[in-house]
Amino acid sequence: MNASLVDWINDLNFNQLADSFGTPSWIVHEGQIIENVSKFENFTGSSNRIYFPVKTNPSLSVLQIFAKLGVGADCATKTEVDLALLAGMNICNISYNCPVQDIYLCKSLLIAGAIVVMDDLDAMNALQIEMKEIDFTGKIFLRINLSGTIQYSKKIDNQELMAHGNSSSKFGIPIEDVEKALVSFNLPVSGLHVHVGTQMDNMGSFEYAITEMNALAERILHLGHSISMINMGGGLGIPFHKEDEFPSLDYWVTQMSKLKNNRFVYSVEPGHALIGNAVALLIKVLTIKNSRDKKWAIVDVGTDQLAKVTLLKWPHRIFYASGKELLEGSGAVAGPLCFAGDTLLENRSIDHLKVGDHLLISEVGAYTYSLSNRFNGRLAPKWLVINVNGQITQSIAKENHTDNFHLTNFDWDVDSIKNNTIITSKELSKLSSIYLSEECNFDSYIFEKVVKLSTNKYEFQVITTSKVDFVSMPFATRIFGDAAIISVLHNDGLDEKKVPVWGKKLVIDCFRKINSNELFKFYITMSAPLQKESDTIRIVSFTSDCKSFSGSLFVQYKNEQFSEKDLIGDTGIIELLN
Ligand SMILES: Cc1ncc(COP(=O)(O)O)c(C=O)c1O
């Protein structure tokens, strides 16, 4: 009946992982995600009635696994919708739900076939005006604010910040106002939504919520709205330590299934219970400090990635490389930040720890990366995925400080002292690069070999000829741009380039030289396609074999496989990535 802690971390060789990939590294366990999804499926009947809340963990490494399993996404913004679609989720499997609703986004999502969960009576009125005489295939749900108190059992500290479904919270439409509001609402309502709150340990709160929702759905059916689905939200808590008590997922499914009404189908959108125990964080001890009677192990991650752990005081288990858990004692494990609250685990015995030791923090999949920050210039760790066959790959590289928004968008003209000196043509001809102005026209390349390696991955081998002995940025742009075009068109099943392909945004990292006039190898991977009106947008990434060159390119092109008519139907049109 009580949820247990995960054990997949016992199979990891931390030292080997750290030697191969470095620290800090997020580690996602696909097998654990599959197990969590299949348990919820016992309640919903299908994986596509599970909506993963993107706010819980927006890493593409995580979203892509859910997309492959047919799971949809609960999104609160257009950015989250874009991420879910790029990861390969279907637009009909997107549920948009936010306390501040963008009515234009609601409209385009409804036309495209998604679910829109209305959170407020004024927003319902605005939607009604906006959707006047517009056909749509999507579904409108209402988020319900229940009238009773949503009560935690033991985790009473969660009451103030986490009881999202409580009558005093800002979320949803008060249950007593719903029927009256529907009298003047002329759009069809297909479903109801409730979310009791996060890290809920009280089965009674879920049982109360489903009973209230069933009764309300029945009453609304009588008003002529064909309510078919009830979304029970998320909220099921997970343990971080052996003394934490939460209903197990199996128990939750058994109890909730008993309360189902067979007139309705049920969906869920759990955050913690889907991803919390499927992610761990591999870290390293940077220094050991002795201060008065206390010993501190300072590690390479703190509040920057684990604000939930340090600020909310939700500590997680930490393991030695031997696989043993850090036991109670008088020391502490702390992050590297200039902030006194940056402590990950207090009262631990750390006498055996040394500088350079590797540790693992478990059950850190929910509200960690999504709440991360750049305090003290800390950057995002890399992401590793352990697939169902136990193979480990790096899916996202460590953030580089040159990716920093401030560095790339800053206006460097700080003093702005007027200076209107004209640079003469004589000076220009001496300052200008002969290679860029003339010789790069003679750069040429031949693709020696191109192989489609997997669904969205291609390998290119290219021979270059250039007047300079390295592959220059403009030359690389041509080679990668062409490889991107070949890959996306081939991936779409086309055998000829009949349409213009427009490069929209290019990022190239080139911190090591690649020699020209010899063969080099690189890989292309691409996102799922997004439709923008009758155009397709894809994000294409490239990495050279020796990782000297890497980057990405947004491409947009008319997809001749779809006629404009097809796109307006089930596939839908949605303005994305603007
Ligand atoms: C609307 C909604 N659904 C689902 C969730 C997921 O909650 P949890 O992680 O507690 O399962 C949240 C989180 O706050 C939410 O706001």
PDBQT file of the ligand as one rigid body, heavy atoms in Angstrom, charges set to zero:
ROOT
HETATM    1  C1  LIG A 601      -2.553  21.534 -13.438  1.00  0.00    +0.000 C 
HETATM    2  C2  LIG A 601      -1.500  20.630 -12.908  1.00  0.00    +0.000 A 
HETATM    3  N1  LIG A 601      -1.533  19.339 -13.251  1.00  0.00    +0.000 NA
HETATM    4  C3  LIG A 601      -0.602  18.477 -12.812  1.00  0.00    +0.000 A 
HETATM    5  C4  LIG A 601       0.429  18.884 -11.992  1.00  0.00    +0.000 A 
HETATM    6  C5  LIG A 601       1.405  17.860 -11.510  1.00  0.00    +0.000 C 
HETATM    7  O1  LIG A 601       1.421  17.750 -10.157  1.00  0.00    +0.000 OA
HETATM    8  P1  LIG A 601       2.250  16.641  -9.394  1.00  0.00    +0.000 P 
HETATM    9  O2  LIG A 601       3.664  16.805  -9.766  1.00  0.00    +0.000 OA
HETATM   10  O3  LIG A 601       2.006  16.931  -7.993  1.00  0.00    +0.000 OA
HETATM   11  O4  LIG A 601       1.705  15.312  -9.791  1.00  0.00    +0.000 OA
HETATM   12  C6  LIG A 601       0.503  20.226 -11.592  1.00  0.00    +0.000 A 
HETATM   13  C7  LIG A 601       1.556  20.696 -10.695  1.00  0.00    +0.000 C 
HETATM   14  O5  LIG A 601       1.448  21.593  -9.951  1.00  0.00    +0.000 OA
HETATM   15  C8  LIG A 601      -0.484  21.134 -12.068  1.00  0.00    +0.000 A 
HETATM   16  O6  LIG A 601      -0.457  22.426 -11.737  1.00  0.00    +0.000 OA
ENDROOT
TORSDOF 0
